[in-house]
Amino acid sequence: MSNMSTLISATGVWQYIIFALYMAIMITVALVCRKKSKSVNEFLFANKGVGGWLTAFAYGATYFSAVIFVGYAGKFGWNFGLAAVWIGIGNAIFGTFVAWKVLAKRTKHMTNTLNARTMPDFFEKRYKSKHLKLVASLVIFVFLLPYSSSVYQGLGNIFEAVIGLNTTWCILILAVITALYLFMGGYFATSVSDFIQGIIMIVGVVVMVFMFISGDKVNWSEGFSTLTQNGLGIIPSTAIPAGKSFIDSSAFNIVIMVLLTSFGIWALPQSVHKFYAIKDDASIKRGTIISTLFALIVGGGAYLMGSLVTLFVDNDTFINILGGKTDRLVPMMITQNLPEALLGLIVVLLFSASMSTLAALSLSSSATVSIDFVKGYVKRDMPEKNTNILLRVLCLVFVGISAVLAILQIDAIVTMMSLSWGLLAGCFMGPYVLGLYSKKLNKFGAYASIISTFIITISMIVGLGIWQTGGGSFVAVLKAGISRSPLIGVVSMIMSLIVTPVFSYIFKDKNISEGFLSTIFAGKIDKQIQEKQKNR
């Protein structure tokens, strides 16, 4: 399947031309935007002048990667049918609309006032703690790596199934193109690329869903009726499967996935970064609507497509041919039921979804290491020019490490993404989200959130693993426990929102004055900054 003759006969030369054209566009974006990243602020934030349209598409394109289409859509569509669509709807409502309403304006104004460049930098200046900055930066770098690697794996699997391109080559191509436009153009190049990629994602999802729904196996309504009759309708079942527990019911798992994927995004550095760079309040209002519609179309469409998978792949094929691996369901569904003329579009759609997410992850991680660790601890007097160079180099390093991990196939894509997503969100949910609104929070509450998240994660992995296996081998216990990472992530987020204010109340921080808190929450400095920008 990976040899050239099979490749060309399976997909057609013209599809490679489409893919090559797409890559040429991305390279052009990098070349055109290279002059927009001469300083650190330009490289990281495009001088905080990004409009609502670009920011909205950047947020959405970062949110939805190939993992959603390949891992989540296939897995939950197979297990829960049409009810999986609620995850996409939840992502649009809570993960996008409510997130923008709650976070965007407060993040923009407070980070301006504090002159914070990254999430760890925000923690240091908001909570007056250098060590908190170090801890947060280490957590971000370590756990963004498996997240990034899972994106590579998701795309590699579907490329190999759809066009026959070997997974390793796919990962290498993705790494090179992403590194190129990120290294040359920084956040502005990423935003422009995300806008182009977002349009491709919208068109691709709409066309793909239309083709599946209008096909013989669904025929607009008959397929939905079949799913409902088979217990895979829009209302998730509350029934407990034989020999299982309540946490295995469809309804429980749908709720957990809505909570994890919708609220987890609130505390992830790569998504929050978009609010640092947005231009003004008018852009925030515009971006809120645009990003919500984007999420509803792309996220909702992806899960709707996945919900139909049982109509196209029977159980025998799933077990005997796909080996029971849910991340192979969508690739088979696409290759066997869509015309060849669409495969080029689907390939570019999935490549776009992955590239935008990888660029955001790489930018967040490299900023954490260069600004928060190197400049924050190792070499505080490092010139801005050198910091900018280090930022670019570390982007390449992060992309390279992630690619190597993906090629080595360290873990399953859905498990990797769920665990890293939930752990990061659990560590930062309380300190970041509540820290934007409450003056009473301090560094002790922030530390408590991070420590409790690790304790909860380890304890629940072991506890749930033993409960499910009845005390089997260590590997079996570990594997069973990690399979419950969505539930673990949700529990961690909830605990973060509890322990952060509780420990802040118990332990008072005398280093934070009331005057300082009043200044940053009033946004006086930010207002001065905005006035200067208007007068330019």
C-alpha positions as CSV (number, residue, x, y, z in Angstrom):
1,M,0.0,0.0,0.0
2,S,2.9,2.3,0.5
3,N,4.6,1.7,-2.9
4,M,4.3,4.4,-5.6
5,S,2.2,2.4,-8.1
6,T,-0.5,1.5,-5.5
7,L,-0.4,5.1,-4.3
8,I,-1.1,6.6,-7.8
9,S,-3.7,4.0,-8.9
10,A,-5.6,4.3,-5.6
11,T,-5.9,8.1,-5.6
12,G,-5.0,9.6,-8.9
13,V,-2.2,12.0,-9.7
14,W,-4.4,15.0,-9.6
15,Q,-5.0,14.5,-5.9
16,Y,-1.3,14.9,-5.3
17,I,-1.4,18.1,-7.3
18,I,-4.1,19.4,-5.0
19,F,-2.0,18.5,-2.0
20,A,1.2,20.0,-3.5
21,L,-0.8,23.2,-4.3
22,Y,-1.9,23.4,-0.6
23,M,1.7,23.0,0.6
24,A,2.8,25.7,-1.8
25,I,0.2,28.1,-0.4
26,M,1.4,27.4,3.2
27,I,5.0,28.1,2.1
28,T,3.9,31.3,0.4
29,V,2.2,32.4,3.6
30,A,5.5,31.8,5.5
31,L,7.5,33.8,3.0
32,V,5.0,36.7,2.9
33,C,4.7,36.9,6.7
34,R,8.3,36.6,7.6
35,K,8.7,40.4,8.0
36,K,5.9,40.4,10.6
37,S,8.0,38.5,13.3
38,K,11.1,40.6,13.9
39,S,10.5,41.1,17.6
40,V,9.3,38.8,20.4
41,N,5.9,40.6,20.5
42,E,5.5,40.3,16.8
43,F,6.5,36.6,16.8
44,L,4.2,35.7,19.7
45,F,1.3,38.1,19.3
46,A,1.5,39.9,15.9
47,N,1.8,43.1,18.0
48,K,-1.6,42.3,19.5
49,G,-3.3,43.5,16.5
50,V,-5.1,40.4,15.2
51,G,-8.7,41.0,14.2
52,G,-11.8,39.0,15.1
53,W,-12.0,36.9,11.9
54,L,-8.4,35.7,12.1
55,T,-8.6,35.1,15.8
56,A,-11.9,33.2,15.6
57,F,-10.5,30.9,12.9
58,A,-7.3,30.5,14.8
59,Y,-9.2,29.4,17.9
60,G,-11.4,27.0,16.0
61,A,-8.6,25.5,13.9
62,T,-6.5,25.0,17.1
63,Y,-9.5,23.4,18.8
64,F,-10.3,20.7,16.2
65,S,-7.5,18.6,14.9
66,A,-7.3,15.2,13.1
67,V,-7.7,13.6,16.5
68,I,-11.3,14.8,16.5
69,F,-12.1,13.4,13.1
70,V,-10.1,10.1,13.4
71,G,-10.1,9.3,17.1
72,Y,-13.1,10.9,18.8
73,A,-15.6,10.9,16.0
74,G,-14.9,7.2,15.2
75,K,-14.7,6.0,18.7
76,F,-17.8,7.7,20.1
77,G,-19.8,7.3,16.9
78,W,-19.2,3.6,17.1
79,N,-20.1,3.4,20.8
80,F,-22.9,6.0,21.1
81,G,-24.2,6.6,17.6
82,L,-26.1,9.9,17.0
83,A,-25.7,10.8,20.7
84,A,-22.1,11.6,19.9
85,V,-23.3,14.8,18.2
86,W,-24.0,16.3,21.6
87,I,-20.2,16.5,22.1
88,G,-19.9,18.7,19.1
89,I,-22.8,20.9,20.2
90,G,-21.3,21.2,23.7
91,N,-18.0,22.2,22.1
92,A,-19.8,25.0,20.2
93,I,-21.8,26.3,23.2
94,F,-19.5,25.8,26.2
95,G,-16.1,25.3,24.6
96,T,-16.5,28.3,22.3
97,F,-19.3,30.8,22.9
98,V,-19.3,30.7,26.7
99,A,-15.5,30.4,26.7
100,W,-15.1,33.6,24.7
101,K,-17.7,35.4,26.8
102,V,-16.0,34.5,30.1
103,L,-12.3,34.5,29.1
104,A,-11.6,36.7,26.1
105,K,-12.1,40.2,27.4
106,R,-10.7,39.5,30.9
107,T,-7.6,37.8,29.4
108,K,-7.0,40.5,26.9
109,H,-7.2,43.3,29.5
110,M,-5.4,41.7,32.4
111,T,-2.5,40.3,30.4
112,N,-2.0,43.8,28.9
113,T,-2.0,45.3,32.4
114,L,0.4,42.7,33.7
115,N,2.5,42.6,30.5
116,A,2.2,38.8,30.6
117,R,3.4,37.0,27.5
118,T,2.5,33.4,28.4
119,M,0.3,31.5,30.9
120,P,3.2,30.8,33.3
121,D,4.2,34.5,33.0
122,F,0.6,35.4,33.9
123,F,0.8,33.2,37.0
124,E,4.0,34.8,38.1
125,K,2.7,38.3,37.8
126,R,-0.8,37.7,38.9
127,Y,0.2,35.7,42.0
128,K,3.7,37.3,42.6
129,S,5.5,33.9,42.5
130,K,8.6,33.1,40.4
131,H,8.5,29.5,41.4
132,L,4.9,29.0,40.3
133,K,6.0,30.3,36.9
134,L,8.7,27.6,36.7
135,V,6.3,24.8,37.8
136,A,3.7,25.8,35.3
137,S,6.2,26.0,32.5
138,L,7.5,22.5,33.2
139,V,3.9,21.1,33.3
140,I,3.0,22.8,30.0
141,F,6.1,21.6,28.1
142,V,6.0,18.0,29.4
143,F,2.3,17.5,28.7
144,L,2.0,19.3,25.4
145,L,4.4,16.9,23.9
146,P,2.1,13.8,24.0
147,Y,-0.8,16.0,22.9
148,S,1.2,17.2,19.9
149,S,2.3,13.6,19.2
150,S,-1.2,12.4,19.2
151,V,-2.1,14.9,16.5
152,Y,0.7,13.6,14.3
153,Q,-0.4,10.0,14.9
154,G,-4.0,10.8,14.0
155,L,-3.1,12.4,10.7
156,G,-0.6,9.7,9.9
157,N,-3.1,6.9,10.4
158,I,-5.7,8.4,8.1
159,F,-3.2,9.4,5.4
160,E,-2.0,5.9,5.2
161,A,-5.6,4.6,4.9
162,V,-6.9,7.3,2.5
163,I,-4.0,7.8,0.0
164,G,-1.6,5.1,0.9
165,L,1.2,7.4,2.1
166,N,3.3,5.8,4.8
167,T,2.6,7.2,8.2
168,T,6.3,8.1,8.8
169,W,6.4,10.1,5.6
170,C,3.2,11.9,6.4
171,I,4.5,12.9,9.9
172,L,7.7,14.2,8.4
173,I,5.9,16.3,5.7
174,L,3.6,17.7,8.4
175,A,6.5,18.5,10.7
176,V,8.6,20.2,8.0
177,I,5.7,22.4,6.6
178,T,4.5,23.4,10.1
179,A,8.0,24.2,11.3
180,L,8.7,26.3,8.2
181,Y,5.8,28.7,8.4
182,L,6.0,28.9,12.1
183,F,9.7,29.5,12.2
184,M,9.5,32.2,9.5
185,G,6.3,34.0,10.3
186,G,5.4,33.3,14.0
187,Y,1.8,34.0,15.2
188,F,0.8,36.2,12.3
189,A,1.7,33.5,9.8
190,T,-0.1,31.0,12.0
191,S,-3.3,33.2,12.0
192,V,-3.3,33.7,8.3
193,S,-2.7,30.0,7.7
194,D,-5.4,29.1,10.2
195,F,-7.9,31.3,8.3
196,I,-7.1,29.5,5.1
197,Q,-7.1,26.1,6.8
198,G,-10.4,27.0,8.6
199,I,-12.1,27.7,5.3
200,I,-10.9,24.3,3.9
201,M,-12.1,22.6,7.1
202,I,-15.6,24.1,6.8
203,V,-16.0,23.3,3.1
204,G,-14.6,19.8,3.6
205,V,-16.8,18.9,6.5
206,V,-20.0,20.2,4.9
207,V,-19.3,18.3,1.6
208,M,-18.3,15.1,3.5
209,V,-21.4,15.1,5.7
210,F,-23.6,15.9,2.7
211,M,-22.2,12.9,0.8
212,F,-22.6,10.5,3.6
213,I,-26.1,11.6,4.5
214,S,-27.3,11.6,0.9
215,G,-25.8,8.1,0.2
216,D,-27.7,4.9,0.0
217,K,-26.8,3.7,3.5
218,V,-28.3,6.8,5.1
219,N,-30.6,8.3,2.5
220,W,-31.3,11.4,4.5
221,S,-33.6,9.8,7.1
222,E,-33.6,6.0,6.8
223,G,-30.2,5.6,8.3
224,F,-31.1,7.8,11.3
225,S,-34.1,5.6,11.9
226,T,-31.9,2.5,11.8
227,L,-29.5,4.0,14.4
228,T,-32.4,4.8,16.7
229,Q,-33.8,1.3,16.4
230,N,-30.4,-0.1,17.2
231,G,-30.2,1.9,20.4
232,L,-27.8,4.5,18.9
233,G,-30.2,7.4,18.6
234,I,-29.8,11.0,19.5
235,I,-30.9,10.4,23.2
236,P,-28.0,8.5,24.9
237,S,-29.0,5.4,26.7
238,T,-28.8,5.3,30.5
239,A,-28.8,1.5,30.6
240,I,-25.8,-0.2,32.2
241,P,-24.1,-2.8,29.9
242,A,-24.1,-6.4,31.1
243,G,-21.2,-7.0,33.5
244,K,-20.3,-3.2,33.5
245,S,-20.9,-0.3,35.8
246,F,-22.7,3.0,35.6
247,I,-19.6,4.7,34.2
248,D,-19.9,2.6,31.1
249,S,-23.4,3.8,30.2
250,S,-23.7,5.9,27.1
251,A,-25.4,8.9,28.9
252,F,-22.6,9.1,31.5
253,N,-19.8,9.0,29.0
254,I,-21.4,11.6,26.7
255,V,-21.7,14.0,29.7
256,I,-18.1,13.3,30.6
257,M,-16.9,14.0,27.1
258,V,-18.9,17.2,26.8
259,L,-17.4,18.4,30.1
260,L,-13.8,17.4,29.2
261,T,-13.7,18.7,25.6
262,S,-15.8,21.8,26.2
263,F,-14.4,23.1,29.5
264,G,-10.9,21.7,29.2
265,I,-10.1,24.1,26.4
266,W,-10.6,27.0,28.9
267,A,-7.3,26.4,30.6
268,L,-5.1,25.2,27.8
269,P,-2.3,27.6,26.9
270,Q,-2.5,27.2,23.2
271,S,-6.2,28.3,23.1
272,V,-5.9,31.1,25.7
273,H,-3.0,32.5,23.7
274,K,-5.5,33.7,21.1
275,F,-7.0,36.1,23.5
276,Y,-3.7,37.7,24.3
277,A,-3.2,38.7,20.7
278,I,-6.7,39.9,19.7
279,K,-6.9,43.5,18.7
280,D,-9.7,45.1,20.7
281,D,-13.2,44.6,22.3
282,A,-15.0,45.0,19.0
283,S,-12.8,42.2,17.6
284,I,-13.8,40.0,20.6
285,K,-17.5,40.5,20.0
286,R,-17.1,39.6,16.3
287,G,-14.8,36.7,17.0
288,T,-17.3,35.2,19.6
289,I,-20.0,34.7,16.9
290,I,-17.6,33.6,14.2
291,S,-15.8,31.1,16.3
292,T,-19.1,29.6,17.6
293,L,-20.4,29.1,14.1
294,F,-17.1,27.6,13.1
295,A,-17.2,25.1,16.0
296,L,-20.8,24.2,15.3
297,I,-20.1,23.4,11.7
298,V,-16.7,21.7,12.0
299,G,-17.1,20.1,15.5
300,G,-20.7,19.2,15.1
301,G,-20.1,18.0,11.5
302,A,-17.2,15.7,12.6
303,Y,-19.3,14.0,15.3
304,L,-22.3,13.7,13.0
305,M,-20.1,12.0,10.4
306,G,-18.7,9.7,13.1
307,S,-22.2,8.9,14.4
308,L,-23.0,7.2,11.1
309,V,-20.0,4.8,11.1
310,T,-22.0,1.7,12.2
311,L,-24.0,2.1,9.0
312,F,-20.9,1.7,6.9
313,V,-18.7,-0.7,8.9
314,D,-20.2,-3.9,10.4
315,N,-19.0,-5.6,13.5
316,D,-17.2,-8.4,11.8
317,T,-15.2,-6.0,9.7
318,F,-14.4,-3.9,12.8
319,I,-13.1,-7.0,14.7
320,N,-11.4,-9.0,12.0
321,I,-10.1,-6.4,9.6
322,L,-9.6,-3.3,11.7
323,G,-8.5,-5.3,14.8
324,G,-11.1,-3.6,17.0
325,K,-9.2,-0.2,16.7
326,T,-11.7,2.7,16.6
327,D,-9.2,5.1,15.1
328,R,-9.3,3.0,11.8
329,L,-13.1,3.3,11.5
330,V,-13.3,6.8,9.9
331,P,-10.5,6.1,7.4
332,M,-12.2,3.0,6.2
333,M,-15.6,4.8,6.0
334,I,-14.0,7.5,3.9
335,T,-12.0,5.4,1.5
336,Q,-14.8,2.9,0.8
337,N,-17.8,5.2,0.5
338,L,-16.6,8.6,-0.9
339,P,-15.7,9.1,-4.6
340,E,-12.1,9.5,-5.5
341,A,-12.7,13.1,-6.6
342,L,-13.2,14.1,-2.9
343,L,-10.2,12.3,-1.4
344,G,-7.9,15.2,-2.3
345,L,-10.2,17.6,-0.4
346,I,-10.5,15.3,2.6
347,V,-6.7,14.9,2.7
348,V,-6.2,18.6,2.7
349,L,-9.0,19.1,5.3
350,L,-7.3,16.7,7.7
351,F,-3.9,18.1,7.1
352,S,-5.2,21.6,7.7
353,A,-6.8,20.6,11.0
354,S,-3.6,19.0,12.2
355,M,-1.2,21.7,11.0
356,S,-3.1,24.5,12.8
357,T,-3.2,22.6,16.1
358,L,0.5,21.7,15.9
359,A,1.5,25.3,15.2
360,A,-0.4,26.5,18.2
361,L,1.1,23.8,20.4
362,S,4.6,24.4,19.2
363,L,4.3,28.2,19.7
364,S,2.9,27.8,23.3
365,S,5.6,25.3,24.3
366,S,8.5,27.1,22.8
367,A,7.4,30.4,24.4
368,T,7.1,28.6,27.8
369,V,10.7,27.3,27.6
370,S,12.4,30.4,26.1
371,I,10.5,33.2,28.0
372,D,9.4,31.5,31.2
373,F,12.4,29.2,31.8
374,V,15.5,30.4,30.0
375,K,14.9,34.2,30.2
376,G,13.0,33.8,33.5
377,Y,15.6,31.8,35.3
378,V,18.7,30.9,33.3
379,K,19.6,34.2,31.6
380,R,17.4,37.0,32.8
381,D,19.4,39.7,30.9
382,M,19.0,37.9,27.5
383,P,18.4,40.6,24.8
384,E,15.0,40.5,22.9
385,K,16.8,39.7,19.7
386,N,18.3,36.5,21.2
387,T,15.0,35.6,22.8
388,N,13.3,35.8,19.4
389,I,15.9,33.6,17.9
390,L,15.6,31.1,20.7
391,L,11.8,31.1,20.3
392,R,12.2,30.1,16.6
393,V,14.7,27.4,17.3
394,L,12.6,25.9,20.1
395,C,9.6,25.8,17.8
396,L,11.7,23.5,15.5
397,V,12.9,21.4,18.5
398,F,9.3,20.9,19.8
399,V,8.0,20.0,16.3
400,G,10.9,17.5,15.9
401,I,10.5,15.8,19.3
402,S,6.7,15.5,18.8
403,A,7.3,13.9,15.3
404,V,9.8,11.4,16.7
405,L,7.4,10.4,19.5
406,A,4.6,9.9,16.9
407,I,6.8,7.8,14.6
408,L,7.7,5.6,17.6
409,Q,4.0,5.1,18.2
410,I,4.3,5.7,22.0
411,D,0.5,5.3,22.7
412,A,-3.0,5.3,21.2
413,I,-4.0,8.8,20.0
414,V,-7.2,9.2,21.9
415,T,-5.7,8.1,25.2
416,M,-2.7,10.3,24.8
417,M,-4.8,13.3,24.0
418,S,-7.4,12.7,26.8
419,L,-4.8,12.3,29.5
420,S,-2.6,15.3,28.6
421,W,-5.7,17.5,27.9
422,G,-7.3,16.7,31.2
423,L,-4.2,17.0,33.3
424,L,-3.3,20.4,31.9
425,A,-6.8,21.6,32.3
426,G,-7.0,20.3,35.8
427,C,-3.7,22.0,36.8
428,F,-4.7,25.4,35.5
429,M,-8.5,25.7,35.6
430,G,-8.8,27.2,39.0
431,P,-5.7,29.4,39.0
432,Y,-6.4,30.8,35.5
433,V,-10.2,31.1,35.2
434,L,-10.9,32.1,38.7
435,G,-7.8,34.1,38.9
436,L,-9.2,36.4,36.2
437,Y,-12.1,37.3,38.4
438,S,-11.3,36.9,42.1
439,K,-8.9,39.1,44.0
440,K,-8.8,36.6,46.9
441,L,-6.9,33.9,45.1
442,N,-3.2,33.5,45.8
443,K,-0.2,31.3,45.0
444,F,-1.1,28.8,47.6
445,G,-4.4,28.0,45.9
446,A,-2.6,27.8,42.6
447,Y,0.0,25.3,43.9
448,A,-2.8,23.3,45.5
449,S,-4.5,23.0,42.2
450,I,-1.4,21.7,40.4
451,I,-0.5,19.3,43.2
452,S,-4.1,17.9,43.7
453,T,-4.4,17.3,39.9
454,F,-1.3,15.1,39.9
455,I,-2.5,13.3,43.1
456,I,-6.0,12.7,41.7
457,T,-4.7,11.6,38.3
458,I,-2.3,9.0,39.7
459,S,-4.7,7.8,42.3
460,M,-7.6,7.4,39.9
461,I,-5.5,5.6,37.3
462,V,-4.5,3.1,39.9
463,G,-7.8,2.9,41.7
464,L,-10.0,2.6,38.5
465,G,-7.5,0.2,37.0
466,I,-7.6,-2.2,40.0
467,W,-11.4,-1.8,40.1
468,Q,-11.8,-2.8,36.5
469,T,-9.2,-5.6,36.4
470,G,-9.8,-7.0,39.8
471,G,-6.1,-6.5,40.7
472,G,-4.3,-7.9,37.6
473,S,-0.8,-7.1,36.5
474,F,0.7,-3.7,36.8
475,V,0.5,-3.1,33.0
476,A,-3.1,-4.2,32.9
477,V,-4.1,-2.0,35.8
478,L,-2.3,1.0,34.3
479,K,-3.8,0.4,30.9
480,A,-7.3,0.1,32.3
481,G,-6.9,3.2,34.5
482,I,-5.6,5.4,31.7
483,S,-8.6,4.3,29.5
484,R,-10.7,6.3,32.0
485,S,-8.7,9.5,31.3
486,P,-11.7,11.6,30.3
487,L,-13.4,10.9,33.7
488,I,-10.1,11.6,35.5
489,G,-9.7,14.9,33.6
490,V,-13.2,16.1,34.5
491,V,-12.7,15.2,38.2
492,S,-9.4,17.1,38.2
493,M,-11.0,20.2,36.7
494,I,-13.8,20.2,39.3
495,M,-11.3,19.7,42.1
496,S,-9.2,22.6,40.8
497,L,-12.1,24.9,41.0
498,I,-12.7,23.8,44.6
499,V,-9.1,23.6,46.1
500,T,-7.9,26.9,44.5
501,P,-10.2,29.2,46.5
502,V,-10.2,26.9,49.6
503,F,-6.4,26.9,50.0
504,S,-6.2,30.6,49.1
505,Y,-8.6,31.3,52.0
506,I,-6.7,29.1,54.4
507,F,-3.2,30.4,53.6
508,K,-3.0,34.2,53.2
509,D,-0.3,35.7,51.0
510,K,1.2,38.8,52.5
511,N,3.2,39.6,49.4
512,I,0.2,40.7,47.4
513,S,-1.1,44.1,48.3
514,E,-4.6,45.3,47.9
515,G,-3.4,48.2,45.8
516,F,-1.8,45.9,43.3
517,L,-4.9,43.7,43.0
518,S,-7.1,46.8,42.6
519,T,-4.8,48.1,39.8
520,I,-4.8,44.9,37.7
521,F,-8.5,44.2,38.2
522,A,-9.4,47.8,37.3
523,G,-7.4,47.5,34.1
524,K,-6.0,51.0,34.4
525,I,-2.8,50.2,32.6
526,D,-4.6,48.3,29.9
527,K,-6.8,51.3,29.3
528,Q,-3.8,53.5,28.8
529,I,-2.3,51.0,26.4
530,Q,-5.5,51.0,24.3
531,E,-5.6,54.8,24.2
532,K,-2.1,54.9,22.9
533,Q,-3.0,52.3,20.2
534,K,-6.0,54.4,19.1
535,N,-3.9,57.6,18.8
536,R,-1.3,55.9,16.6
